[in-house]
Amino acid sequence: MQKISICWLRRDLRLRDQAALYHALKGEYPVLPLFIFDLNILEKLLDRSDPRLTFLHEAINALQEELKSLGSAMVVKHGRPAEIWAELLRTHSIAAVYTNHDYEPYALERDGAIRQLLQEKAIPFHTCKDQVIFEKTEVCKADGSPYTVFTPYSRVWKAKLASQMDTLPDGSPVSFYLKPYPNETYFDHFLKISPQAVPTLEEMGFQRSNIEIPSTSVSQGLIKNYDKTRDFPAVLGTSRLGIHFRFGTISIREKALKAGPLNETYLNELIWRDFYAQILANFPHVAKGAFRPEYDQIEWRNDPAEFEKWCQGKTGYPIVDAGMRELNATGYMHNRVRMITASFLSKHLLIDWRWGEAYFAEKLLDFDLASNNGGWQWAAGCGTDAAPYFRIFSPAAQQDKFDKEGKYIRRWVPEYGTAAYSKPIVDHAFARERCLATYKAALKG
């Protein structure tokens, strides 16, 4: 039986400028790409036509066609990773396995189990950095401890990047930083096999979604003007590339290289991704609780009826309602509005931020655990580098500043300004005082 290397694709769905695949292709053995539609993840999806799964399925099919043109193919499985890897070990002579780091709790548990399984067969399990520029401990304070405030982190991040722009790999699975991996140089190292079938959505118990996925094509003009337009939800002023970063259909290195020099504010958004990823990696407790544990003492009201009105976009606060309706209809919500809606839920309604975090996780096309968690904890005041608890957004003031003409609101709340529109769910001044009192009581304890 022919010895092979397997490159296990997860959040890195491209053949070019992909770290693990580069090191696999440079290795001694022909490379067989693998993707697993993971039942442990799919079973938690509530929507049988989840648009993210449709996107993922289309990306896998596109990769399969690209590999077919190279005389190769990807093995695509549907099931539980441990069972699938046990089967692969029976049916293939595997010399080495390559994959890219994933920092989420489930991924760490999954990879630990597969690493152990491979170690029992003396098969090396090589993991590489790919979805971030700098990871867990690469940007640290002088004493080696992780940064928990963004501004000094970003300063060191940029300095480190500038100092390593010309760094080349020494043969170990590390990043070129902003230099693209020349994977195409080694495409003839893919295992030559016949086309392989990809399980259909229906075979996996799902249906195709009709929600439109943002393109990877972003104009230079948008990036150049990003700092001037990004806060106005009625304007197409953001790249909407989140889902592509999430599943790795584009390279973070490529985007930082091309877009970073055009606009520092845009580059900062990419740095925020790295920042929250290293927070999750260094402080894994944030996945289930507040970064600052004292905030777990807050006595949330958690009114189910009010939560449902927030979910449906029927709070009587126009910019909040517009954001929630945009999310429900498209799987997207403008970044500024995400902050407003999250603040409103946690501070105006005193509903546990984790309820909102879970709802966004269910709906957002670009859901990423680290960034979603970081954003919600920022809004609720309980996270790293968070808005202080006494900073409570006034939805009316935010509307006046960022959607003064009401174009965004009327797009999503057509009954706005008529008798049919909902009355405010709570008075702003009252909600603000109630929030301050509740937070103070918890933090004193």
C-alpha positions in Angstrom: 0.0 0.0 0.0 1.3 3.4 -1.0 2.4 5.6 1.9 0.7 9.1 1.9 0.4 12.3 3.9 -3.0 13.6 4.8 -3.8 17.3 4.9 -6.9 17.7 7.1 -8.7 20.9 6.0 -11.0 22.7 8.5 -11.0 26.5 8.6 -8.6 26.8 5.6 -10.5 26.0 2.5 -8.1 27.0 -0.2 -5.2 25.4 -2.0 -3.1 28.5 -2.3 -1.2 30.3 0.5 -2.3 27.7 3.1 0.3 26.8 5.7 -0.5 23.1 6.5 -1.0 22.2 2.9 2.3 23.9 2.0 4.3 21.9 4.5 2.4 18.7 3.5 3.2 19.2 -0.2 6.9 19.9 0.6 7.1 16.6 2.4 8.3 13.2 1.3 4.9 11.6 0.5 2.0 12.3 -1.9 -0.7 14.4 -0.3 -4.3 13.4 0.1 -6.6 16.3 1.3 -9.4 15.4 3.7 -12.5 17.3 4.9 -14.9 16.1 7.5 -18.5 17.4 7.8 -18.3 17.0 11.6 -21.5 15.5 13.1 -20.5 16.9 16.5 -20.9 20.4 15.0 -23.8 19.7 12.6 -26.0 18.2 15.3 -26.0 21.6 17.1 -27.3 23.6 14.1 -30.9 24.5 14.6 -31.6 25.7 11.0 -31.9 22.8 8.5 -31.0 25.3 5.8 -28.2 27.0 7.6 -26.5 29.3 5.1 -23.1 28.7 6.5 -23.4 25.0 5.7 -24.5 25.8 2.2 -21.5 28.0 1.8 -19.2 25.4 3.2 -20.6 22.7 0.9 -20.1 25.0 -2.1 -16.6 25.7 -1.1 -15.8 22.0 -0.7 -17.3 21.3 -4.2 -15.2 24.1 -5.7 -12.0 22.7 -4.1 -12.9 19.3 -5.4 -13.2 20.7 -8.9 -9.9 22.4 -8.6 -8.2 19.2 -7.4 -9.8 17.3 -10.2 -8.1 19.6 -12.7 -4.8 18.7 -11.0 -5.5 15.0 -11.4 -6.3 14.6 -7.7 -9.2 14.7 -5.3 -10.2 15.3 -1.7 -11.7 12.7 0.5 -14.9 14.2 2.0 -16.5 12.4 4.9 -19.6 12.9 7.0 -19.5 11.7 10.6 -17.5 12.0 13.8 -13.8 12.7 13.5 -12.6 10.0 15.8 -14.6 7.3 14.0 -13.5 8.6 10.5 -9.8 8.7 11.5 -10.0 5.2 12.9 -11.4 4.1 9.5 -8.7 6.0 7.6 -6.0 4.3 9.6 -7.5 0.9 8.5 -7.8 1.7 4.8 -4.7 3.9 4.2 -0.9 3.7 4.9 -0.5 7.1 6.5 3.0 8.5 7.0 2.1 11.9 8.4 -0.9 14.2 9.1 -0.8 18.0 8.6 -3.5 20.5 9.7 -3.8 24.1 10.9 -4.3 25.3 14.4 -7.8 25.8 15.7 -8.1 27.6 19.1 -11.7 26.9 20.0 -12.5 24.6 23.0 -14.2 21.9 20.9 -11.4 22.0 18.3 -8.7 21.6 21.0 -10.5 18.6 22.5 -11.1 17.0 19.0 -7.5 17.6 17.9 -6.1 16.2 21.2 -8.1 13.0 20.7 -6.9 12.6 17.1 -3.3 13.4 18.1 -3.5 10.6 20.6 -5.0 8.2 18.1 -2.2 8.9 15.6 0.5 8.7 18.3 -0.6 5.1 19.1 0.4 4.3 15.5 3.6 6.4 15.6 2.2 8.8 13.0 3.3 12.5 13.4 0.6 15.1 13.7 2.0 18.4 12.4 0.0 21.5 13.2 0.6 25.0 11.7 -0.5 28.6 12.2 -2.8 29.8 9.4 -5.9 31.7 10.4 -4.1 34.5 12.2 -1.0 36.6 11.7 0.3 36.3 15.3 -1.1 33.7 17.6 -1.3 32.8 21.3 2.1 33.8 22.7 3.7 35.6 19.7 2.7 39.1 20.9 3.4 39.4 24.6 4.5 41.9 27.2 8.1 42.1 28.2 7.5 39.6 31.0 6.0 37.1 28.6 2.4 37.6 29.8 -0.4 38.1 27.3 -1.8 41.6 26.5 -5.4 42.2 27.7 -5.7 45.7 26.3 -5.9 46.3 22.6 -3.9 49.5 22.1 -0.6 48.3 23.4 -1.1 44.9 21.8 -1.7 46.5 18.4 1.4 48.6 18.8 3.6 45.6 19.5 1.8 43.6 16.8 2.6 46.2 14.2 6.2 46.5 15.3 6.7 42.8 15.2 5.2 42.6 11.8 7.5 45.3 10.4 10.5 43.5 11.9 9.6 40.2 10.3 8.3 41.1 6.9 11.2 39.4 5.3 11.4 36.4 7.5 11.5 33.1 5.6 10.6 29.7 7.1 13.5 27.6 8.4 11.8 24.3 7.4 9.6 24.1 10.5 5.8 24.6 10.2 5.7 28.3 10.9 4.2 31.3 9.0 5.7 33.5 6.4 3.8 36.2 8.2 2.7 38.4 5.2 4.6 36.4 2.5 2.3 34.0 0.7 3.1 30.3 0.8 4.0 29.2 -2.8 1.9 26.1 -2.6 1.3 26.0 -6.4 5.0 25.2 -6.8 4.3 21.7 -5.3 0.9 21.0 -6.8 2.3 17.9 -8.5 2.8 16.4 -5.1 -1.0 15.8 -4.7 -1.9 12.1 -4.6 -3.2 11.1 -8.1 -6.6 9.6 -7.6 -10.0 9.5 -9.3 -12.7 12.1 -8.5 -14.4 11.5 -5.1 -18.0 12.0 -4.4 -19.0 14.8 -1.9 -22.0 14.0 0.4 -25.0 16.1 -0.6 -26.7 18.5 1.8 -29.8 16.3 1.7 -27.8 13.2 2.5 -26.6 15.0 5.6 -30.1 16.0 6.6 -30.0 19.7 5.4 -31.3 21.8 2.6 -29.8 24.6 0.5 -30.1 28.1 1.8 -31.0 31.0 -0.5 -29.3 33.7 1.6 -26.7 35.5 -0.4 -23.1 35.2 0.6 -20.8 38.3 0.3 -18.2 38.1 -2.4 -14.5 38.0 -1.8 -14.2 40.9 -4.3 -13.6 44.2 -2.4 -12.7 47.4 -4.2 -9.6 49.4 -3.3 -11.8 52.5 -2.9 -13.8 50.8 -0.1 -10.7 49.9 1.8 -9.1 53.4 1.2 -12.3 55.1 2.6 -12.9 52.5 5.3 -12.2 54.8 8.2 -14.7 57.3 6.9 -17.5 55.0 6.0 -17.4 52.0 8.3 -19.6 53.4 11.0 -22.6 54.2 8.8 -24.9 51.2 8.3 -26.8 52.7 5.4 -23.5 52.8 3.4 -21.7 49.8 1.9 -18.6 50.8 3.8 -17.3 47.5 5.2 -15.7 44.5 3.4 -18.1 41.8 4.7 -15.3 39.3 4.4 -15.9 37.7 7.8 -17.3 34.4 6.5 -14.3 34.0 4.2 -11.9 34.6 7.1 -13.9 32.2 9.2 -13.7 29.3 6.7 -10.3 30.3 5.2 -11.6 30.8 1.6 -9.2 33.8 1.6 -5.9 34.2 3.3 -5.5 36.6 6.2 -1.9 37.2 5.1 -3.0 38.1 1.6 -5.6 40.5 2.9 -3.3 42.2 5.4 -0.6 42.5 2.7 -3.0 44.1 0.1 -5.4 46.0 2.3 -3.3 46.9 5.4 -1.2 49.6 3.6 -4.3 51.2 2.1 -6.0 52.0 5.5 -4.7 51.6 9.0 -8.2 51.4 10.4 -8.9 48.4 8.3 -5.6 46.8 9.4 -6.7 47.4 13.0 -9.8 45.3 12.4 -7.6 42.4 11.3 -5.5 43.0 14.4 -8.7 42.8 16.5 -9.2 39.2 15.1 -5.7 38.2 16.3 -6.3 40.0 19.7 -9.5 38.1 20.4 -8.1 34.8 19.2 -5.1 35.1 21.6 -7.5 36.1 24.4 -9.5 32.9 23.8 -6.3 30.8 23.6 -4.7 32.3 26.8 -7.9 32.7 28.8 -10.2 29.8 27.8 -12.6 30.5 30.6 -14.1 33.4 28.5 -15.9 30.8 26.3 -18.3 30.2 29.2 -18.0 33.1 31.5 -16.8 36.7 32.0 -13.2 37.5 31.4 -13.5 39.4 34.7 -15.1 36.8 37.0 -16.7 39.5 39.3 -19.1 40.3 36.5 -20.5 36.7 36.7 -22.2 38.0 39.9 -24.6 40.3 38.1 -28.3 39.4 38.7 -29.6 39.4 35.2 -33.4 39.9 34.7 -33.5 37.4 31.8 -37.1 38.1 30.8 -37.9 35.6 28.0 -40.6 37.8 26.5 -38.3 40.8 26.3 -35.5 38.6 24.8 -37.9 37.3 22.1 -38.8 40.9 21.2 -35.1 41.7 20.9 -34.6 38.7 18.7 -37.5 39.6 16.4 -36.5 43.3 16.2 -39.6 44.6 18.0 -38.1 46.6 20.9 -39.5 50.0 19.8 -35.9 51.3 19.4 -35.5 51.7 15.7 -31.8 51.2 15.2 -31.9 48.1 17.5 -34.8 46.7 15.6 -33.2 47.4 12.2 -30.1 45.5 13.2 -31.9 42.5 14.5 -34.1 42.3 11.4 -31.1 42.7 9.1 -29.4 39.8 11.0 -32.5 37.5 10.8 -33.0 38.2 7.0 -29.4 38.1 5.8 -27.1 36.5 8.4 -25.2 39.8 8.6 -25.4 42.9 10.9 -23.4 46.0 10.5 -20.5 46.2 13.0 -21.6 49.5 14.6 -25.1 48.1 15.0 -23.8 44.9 16.6 -22.4 47.1 19.4 -25.7 48.9 19.8 -27.9 45.8 19.9 -25.5 44.0 22.3 -25.3 46.9 24.7 -29.1 47.2 24.6 -29.7 43.6 25.4 -27.2 43.4 28.3 -27.6 46.9 29.7 -31.1 48.2 28.9 -32.8 44.8 29.3 -30.3 43.3 31.8 -30.4 40.0 29.9 -27.3 37.8 30.2 -24.9 38.6 27.4 -24.5 34.9 26.8 -28.1 34.7 25.6 -27.2 37.3 22.9 -23.9 35.7 22.1 -25.6 32.4 21.5 -28.2 34.0 19.3 -25.6 35.7 17.2 -23.7 32.4 17.0 -26.8 30.8 15.5 -27.5 33.6 13.0 -24.2 35.3 11.9 -22.7 34.1 8.6 -19.3 35.3 9.9 -19.7 33.7 13.4 -16.3 33.2 15.0 -16.2 32.2 18.6 -13.3 34.4 19.7 -14.5 37.5 17.9 -18.2 37.1 18.8 -17.4 36.4 22.5 -15.0 39.3 22.6 -17.5 41.7 21.1 -20.3 40.7 23.5 -18.1 40.9 26.5 -16.9 44.3 25.4 -20.5 45.5 25.1 -21.5 44.0 28.4 -18.5 45.6 30.1 -17.2 42.3 31.5 -14.5 41.5 29.0 -10.9 42.4 28.3 -10.4 46.0 27.2 -14.2 46.4 27.6 -16.4 49.4 27.5 -16.8 50.3 31.2 -20.1 49.2 32.7 -21.3 52.8 33.1 -20.9 53.4 29.4 -24.4 52.8 28.2 -25.2 53.5 24.6 -28.3 55.8 24.0 -29.9 54.1 20.9 -31.4 57.5 20.0 -28.1 59.2 20.1 -26.5 56.4 18.1 -29.2 56.7 15.5 -28.8 60.4 15.3 -25.1 60.1 14.8 -24.9 57.2 12.4 -28.2 57.0 10.6 -29.5 60.6 10.9 -31.6 60.4 7.8 -33.1 57.0 8.8 -32.1 55.3 5.5 -30.9 52.1 7.2 -33.8 52.0 9.6 -36.4 52.4 6.9 -34.8 49.6 4.9 -35.4 47.2 7.7 -38.3 48.7 9.7 -40.8 50.0 7.1 -43.4 50.7 9.7 -41.1 53.1 11.5 -42.8 56.5 12.0 -46.3 55.0 11.8 -48.8 53.9 14.4 -48.0 50.3 13.6 -44.5 50.6 15.0 -43.8 49.1 18.5 -43.8 51.2 21.6 -40.4 51.3 23.4 -39.9 48.1 25.5 -38.3 50.2 28.2 -37.6 53.9 28.9 -34.0 54.7 28.2 -33.4 56.9 31.3 -35.0 54.3 33.6 -33.1 51.4 32.0 -29.8 53.3 32.4 -30.3 53.9 36.1 -31.5 50.3 36.6 -28.4 49.0 34.9 -26.0 51.2 36.9 -27.6 50.1 40.2 -27.5 46.4 39.2 -23.9 46.4 38.1 -22.8 48.4 41.1 -24.5 46.0 43.5 -22.8 43.0 41.8 -19.3 44.6 41.7 -19.4 45.7 45.3 -20.0 42.1 46.4 
